[in-house]
């Protein structure tokens, strides 16, 4: 990461009130929690608030590092969003857009904070122009799929590290590396009732059902995992509810348990009871890692170099696999998933 920042005085680096902003996905906010903790540790006496959306809010609901959590509902119109940011910006010394998205840059700008920080991908030129206009300083990330494939000798920084750069850019010196995701007693009770301790977790999401894997290979993977003879918990959200019901109707193994429609924190608590979790490249990777659970991740072949470095499981034992070329046989990948799961659960 490189930095584009004008000189600042030491006094400007001692904020009394900080507004953090991240209004995208659950997994990305999970990967931001080390930076949030780093802001807290770097400025323990500052008031630290965060603006999130109604989907990713559970990630910070129980965090000890935030003084106040504010929610911007998805789909909020621009006028209302600006009013919310302006209201939250009163007396804010530092606003930080924690994602490389123009929407979060705008919210930071609308806050009116005298210092407004963020980061942007090097070859997203429109976003770079927006960052120069809306922020007072920004970092530049080299996490670009074409650059990653062209220069494999230059490792891509993990998203955790990219976001932590904003702490340093703000003048912070206390860097925390741990993911932070806390569940509540009700979430943990939900998980205890439905997930046998030490189960294998398998998370369904739309990427399993792309042309280069599909429902037949997904069914074979679940059946092969069930054949290992330990409880298998299949979790899924509303986005794959129908296909999950189809799979459930055709898989009759008594050691397979299905959990659909759980809240984010119920889902996190369920994954926490597993010995290992298998998933495609999605938020389940980072939720499981935050709960300290080993992860087997299947990445898309396209942009594998970038994705497997930027979004690999953070600080847990893991196996990184890659989908085959479109239209090829998935038998080998199914075997590799099952072998990796079995190895990690035994380790």
C-alpha positions as CSV (number, residue, x, y, z in Angstrom):
1,X,0.0,0.0,0.0
2,X,1.2,3.5,-0.8
3,X,-0.1,6.7,0.7
4,X,-1.2,10.0,-0.8
5,X,-1.3,12.4,2.1
6,X,-0.4,16.0,2.7
7,X,1.7,16.8,5.8
8,X,-0.2,17.0,9.1
9,X,0.7,18.2,12.5
10,X,1.0,16.0,15.5
11,X,-1.9,17.8,17.1
12,X,-4.2,16.9,14.2
13,X,-3.3,13.2,14.8
14,X,-4.9,13.2,18.3
15,X,-8.6,13.0,17.6
16,X,-11.2,13.3,20.3
17,X,-14.0,11.8,18.2
18,X,-13.6,9.3,15.4
19,X,-16.3,8.2,12.9
20,X,-15.6,4.9,11.1
21,X,-17.7,4.0,8.1
22,X,-18.2,0.6,6.4
23,X,-21.5,-0.1,4.6
24,X,-20.8,-3.1,2.5
25,X,-20.7,-6.9,3.3
26,X,-20.5,-9.0,6.4
27,X,-17.2,-10.7,5.6
28,X,-15.5,-7.4,4.7
29,X,-16.6,-5.8,8.0
30,X,-15.3,-8.9,9.9
31,X,-11.9,-8.4,8.2
32,X,-12.0,-4.7,9.3
33,X,-12.4,-5.6,13.0
34,X,-8.6,-5.7,13.6
35,X,-8.4,-2.1,12.3
36,X,-11.3,-1.1,14.5
37,X,-9.5,-2.5,17.5
38,X,-6.4,-0.7,16.4
39,X,-8.1,2.6,16.4
40,X,-9.4,1.9,19.9
41,X,-6.0,1.0,21.2
42,X,-4.2,3.9,19.4
43,X,-6.7,6.4,20.9
44,X,-8.1,4.8,24.0
45,X,-9.6,8.1,25.2
46,X,-11.3,9.1,22.0
47,X,-15.0,8.5,21.4
48,X,-15.2,5.9,18.6
49,X,-18.4,5.5,16.6
50,X,-19.2,3.5,13.5
51,X,-21.7,3.8,10.7
52,X,-22.7,0.5,9.1
53,X,-25.7,-0.9,7.2
54,X,-28.6,-3.0,8.4
55,X,-27.0,-6.2,7.0
56,X,-23.5,-6.1,8.5
57,X,-24.5,-4.4,11.8
58,X,-24.4,-7.7,13.8
59,X,-20.7,-7.9,13.3
60,X,-20.1,-4.9,15.6
61,X,-23.2,-5.3,17.7
62,X,-21.3,-6.7,20.7
63,X,-17.8,-5.4,20.0
64,X,-16.0,-3.8,23.0
65,X,-14.1,-1.4,20.7
66,X,-17.0,0.9,19.7
67,X,-18.8,3.5,21.8
68,X,-21.8,3.8,19.4
69,X,-23.1,1.9,16.4
70,X,-25.2,3.8,13.8
71,X,-27.1,2.1,11.0
72,X,-27.7,3.3,7.5
73,X,-30.4,1.1,5.9
74,X,-29.6,-0.3,2.5
75,X,-31.4,1.6,-0.2
76,X,-31.5,4.9,1.8
77,X,-31.7,7.7,-0.7
78,X,-28.8,10.1,-1.2
79,X,-30.5,13.1,0.5
80,X,-31.3,11.1,3.7
81,X,-27.9,9.5,3.7
82,X,-26.3,12.9,3.6
83,X,-28.5,14.2,6.5
84,X,-27.5,11.2,8.6
85,X,-23.8,11.7,7.9
86,X,-24.0,15.4,8.7
87,X,-25.7,14.7,12.0
88,X,-23.2,12.1,12.9
89,X,-20.3,14.4,11.9
90,X,-20.9,16.9,14.7
91,X,-17.6,17.3,16.6
92,X,-16.0,14.5,14.7
93,X,-12.2,15.1,14.2
94,X,-11.5,12.1,12.0
95,X,-13.8,10.2,9.6
96,X,-12.5,7.0,8.0
97,X,-14.0,5.2,5.0
98,X,-13.0,1.7,5.8
99,X,-14.0,0.3,2.4
100,X,-12.7,1.3,-1.1
101,X,-16.1,2.5,-2.2
102,X,-17.3,5.9,-3.4
103,X,-20.4,5.6,-1.2
104,X,-18.3,5.4,2.0
105,X,-16.1,8.3,0.7
106,X,-19.2,10.4,0.3
107,X,-20.4,9.6,3.8
108,X,-17.1,10.6,5.2
109,X,-17.1,13.9,3.1
110,X,-20.7,14.6,4.2
111,X,-19.7,14.2,7.9
112,X,-17.7,17.4,7.5
113,X,-14.8,16.0,9.5
114,X,-11.6,18.1,9.1
115,X,-9.6,14.8,8.4
116,X,-11.2,12.2,6.1
117,X,-9.3,9.1,5.2
118,X,-9.8,6.0,3.0
119,X,-8.1,3.7,0.6
120,X,-8.6,3.0,-3.1
121,X,-7.5,0.3,-5.6
122,X,-4.7,1.5,-7.9
123,X,-6.4,1.0,-11.2
124,X,-9.9,2.1,-10.3
125,X,-9.4,5.5,-11.7
126,X,-12.8,7.0,-11.1
127,X,-12.7,5.9,-7.5
128,X,-9.2,7.5,-7.2
129,X,-10.5,10.7,-8.5
130,X,-13.4,10.6,-6.0
131,X,-11.0,9.9,-3.2
132,X,-8.8,12.9,-4.1
133,X,-11.9,15.1,-4.1
134,X,-13.8,13.7,-1.1
135,X,-11.0,12.7,1.3
136,X,-8.1,14.7,2.8
137,X,-5.7,11.8,2.4
138,X,-5.9,8.2,1.1
139,X,-3.9,5.1,0.7
140,X,-3.6,3.2,-2.6
141,X,-3.9,-0.6,-2.8
142,X,-2.2,-2.8,-5.4
143,X,-5.0,-5.4,-5.0
144,X,-5.8,-5.6,-8.7
145,X,-6.5,-8.9,-10.5
146,X,-4.5,-8.2,-13.6
147,X,-1.5,-6.9,-11.6
148,X,-1.7,-10.0,-9.4
149,X,-1.6,-12.4,-12.3
150,X,1.0,-10.4,-14.2
151,X,3.4,-10.1,-11.2
152,X,3.0,-13.2,-9.0
153,X,6.3,-12.4,-7.3
154,X,4.6,-9.4,-5.6
155,X,2.2,-10.8,-3.0
156,X,-1.1,-9.0,-2.6
157,X,-1.7,-7.7,0.9
158,X,-4.5,-9.3,2.8
159,X,-7.6,-7.1,3.2
160,X,-6.9,-7.0,7.0
161,X,-3.5,-5.4,6.3
162,X,-5.0,-3.0,3.7
163,X,-7.5,-1.6,6.2
164,X,-4.9,-1.5,8.9
165,X,-3.0,0.9,6.7
166,X,-5.7,3.5,7.5
167,X,-4.8,3.3,11.2
168,X,-1.2,4.2,10.4
169,X,-2.3,6.9,8.0
170,X,-4.3,8.4,10.8
171,X,-1.2,8.4,13.1
172,X,-2.1,5.3,15.1
173,X,0.7,3.1,16.4
174,X,-1.1,0.3,18.3
175,X,-2.0,-2.4,15.8
176,X,-4.2,-5.4,16.7
177,X,-4.3,-8.4,14.4
178,X,-7.2,-10.4,15.9
179,X,-10.6,-10.7,14.2
180,X,-13.4,-9.6,16.6
181,X,-16.8,-11.2,16.3
182,X,-18.9,-11.7,19.5
183,X,-22.2,-13.6,19.7
184,X,-24.8,-13.2,22.4
185,X,-26.2,-15.8,24.9
186,X,-29.3,-16.3,22.7
187,X,-27.2,-17.0,19.6
188,X,-25.1,-19.5,21.5
189,X,-28.2,-21.3,22.8
190,X,-29.5,-21.5,19.3
191,X,-26.3,-23.1,18.1
192,X,-26.1,-25.6,21.1
193,X,-29.6,-26.9,20.2
194,X,-28.8,-27.4,16.5
195,X,-25.1,-28.1,16.1
196,X,-23.3,-31.1,17.7
197,X,-19.9,-30.0,19.0
198,X,-17.1,-31.0,16.6
199,X,-19.3,-31.2,13.6
200,X,-18.2,-30.5,10.0
201,X,-19.7,-27.2,8.7
202,X,-20.6,-26.8,5.0
203,X,-21.9,-23.4,3.9
204,X,-24.1,-23.2,0.9
205,X,-24.0,-20.0,-1.2
206,X,-24.6,-19.1,-4.9
207,X,-21.0,-19.7,-6.0
208,X,-21.3,-23.4,-5.5
209,X,-23.9,-23.5,-8.2
210,X,-21.9,-21.8,-11.0
211,X,-21.3,-23.7,-14.2
212,X,-17.8,-24.8,-13.0
213,X,-19.3,-26.8,-10.1
214,X,-23.1,-27.0,-9.9
215,X,-25.7,-28.8,-7.9
216,X,-24.6,-32.3,-8.8
217,X,-21.1,-31.7,-7.6
218,X,-22.4,-29.9,-4.5
219,X,-24.6,-32.9,-3.7
220,X,-21.7,-35.3,-4.1
221,X,-19.6,-33.1,-1.8
222,X,-22.2,-33.2,0.9
223,X,-22.7,-36.9,0.6
224,X,-18.9,-37.6,0.7
225,X,-18.5,-35.4,3.8
226,X,-21.4,-37.2,5.5
227,X,-19.7,-40.5,4.7
228,X,-16.8,-39.4,7.0
229,X,-19.2,-40.5,9.8
230,X,-19.3,-37.3,11.9
231,X,-22.1,-34.8,12.1
232,X,-22.3,-32.5,9.1
233,X,-24.1,-29.2,9.5
234,X,-25.2,-27.5,6.2
235,X,-26.0,-23.8,6.6
236,X,-27.6,-21.6,4.0
237,X,-29.3,-18.2,3.6
238,X,-32.4,-17.1,1.7
239,X,-30.4,-16.6,-1.5
240,X,-30.1,-20.3,-2.0
241,X,-33.1,-21.5,0.0
242,X,-34.8,-23.2,-2.9
243,X,-31.8,-25.2,-4.0
244,X,-31.0,-26.1,-0.4
245,X,-34.5,-27.6,0.0
246,X,-33.9,-29.6,-3.2
247,X,-30.6,-30.9,-1.9
248,X,-32.1,-31.7,1.5
249,X,-34.9,-33.7,0.0
250,X,-32.4,-35.9,-1.9
251,X,-29.9,-36.4,0.9
252,X,-31.1,-38.7,3.6
253,X,-28.0,-39.4,5.7
254,X,-29.0,-39.2,9.3
255,X,-25.9,-37.3,10.4
256,X,-26.7,-34.3,8.1
257,X,-28.3,-31.3,9.8
258,X,-29.7,-28.3,7.9
259,X,-29.8,-24.8,9.2
260,X,-31.5,-22.1,7.1
261,X,-32.7,-18.6,7.8
262,X,-30.5,-18.1,10.8
263,X,-29.4,-14.6,11.8
264,X,-25.8,-13.5,11.2
265,X,-24.9,-14.1,14.9
266,X,-26.8,-17.4,15.2
267,X,-24.9,-18.5,12.1
268,X,-21.6,-17.4,13.6
269,X,-22.4,-19.3,16.8
270,X,-23.3,-22.4,14.8
271,X,-20.0,-22.3,12.8
272,X,-18.1,-21.8,16.1
273,X,-19.2,-25.2,17.2
274,X,-17.7,-26.9,14.1
275,X,-14.3,-28.5,13.9
276,X,-13.8,-27.3,10.4
277,X,-15.9,-25.3,7.8
278,X,-16.0,-25.8,4.1
279,X,-17.2,-22.9,1.9
280,X,-16.7,-21.1,-1.4
281,X,-15.1,-17.6,-1.3
282,X,-17.8,-15.8,0.7
283,X,-18.4,-14.3,4.1
284,X,-18.5,-17.7,5.7
285,X,-14.7,-17.8,5.3
286,X,-14.2,-14.8,7.5
287,X,-17.0,-15.5,10.0
288,X,-15.6,-19.0,10.6
289,X,-12.0,-17.6,11.0
290,X,-13.3,-15.0,13.4
291,X,-14.7,-17.8,15.5
292,X,-11.3,-19.6,15.4
293,X,-12.4,-22.4,13.2
294,X,-10.2,-24.0,10.4
295,X,-11.5,-23.3,6.9
296,X,-11.4,-25.0,3.6
297,X,-12.1,-22.4,0.9
298,X,-12.9,-23.1,-2.8
299,X,-12.0,-20.0,-4.9
300,X,-13.1,-19.2,-8.4
301,X,-10.5,-19.9,-11.1
302,X,-10.8,-16.4,-12.4
303,X,-8.7,-14.1,-10.3
304,X,-7.5,-16.9,-8.1
305,X,-4.1,-15.3,-7.5
306,X,-5.7,-12.1,-6.1
307,X,-8.6,-13.7,-4.2
308,X,-6.6,-16.4,-2.5
309,X,-4.2,-13.8,-1.1
310,X,-6.5,-10.9,-0.3
311,X,-9.3,-13.0,1.2
312,X,-7.7,-16.1,2.5
313,X,-8.8,-17.3,6.0
314,X,-7.1,-15.0,8.6
315,X,-4.9,-16.7,11.2
316,X,-6.6,-20.1,11.3
317,X,-5.5,-23.4,9.7
318,X,-6.8,-23.6,6.2
319,X,-6.8,-25.2,2.8
320,X,-7.2,-23.1,-0.4
321,X,-8.6,-24.8,-3.4
322,X,-9.5,-23.7,-6.9
323,X,-12.4,-24.5,-9.1
324,X,-11.7,-26.3,-12.4
325,X,-12.0,-24.8,-15.9
326,X,-15.6,-24.3,-16.9
327,X,-17.2,-27.5,-18.1
328,X,-14.6,-29.9,-16.8
329,X,-15.2,-32.8,-14.4
330,X,-15.4,-31.8,-10.7
331,X,-14.6,-35.2,-9.3
332,X,-11.1,-34.3,-8.4
333,X,-12.1,-31.1,-6.6
334,X,-14.8,-32.9,-4.6
335,X,-12.1,-35.4,-3.5
336,X,-9.8,-32.6,-2.6
337,X,-12.4,-30.8,-0.5
338,X,-13.3,-33.9,1.4
339,X,-9.6,-34.8,2.0
340,X,-8.8,-31.2,3.2
341,X,-11.8,-31.2,5.6
342,X,-10.8,-34.6,7.0
343,X,-7.2,-33.5,7.5
344,X,-8.1,-30.2,9.2
345,X,-10.7,-31.8,11.5
346,X,-8.1,-34.3,12.7
347,X,-5.3,-31.9,13.2
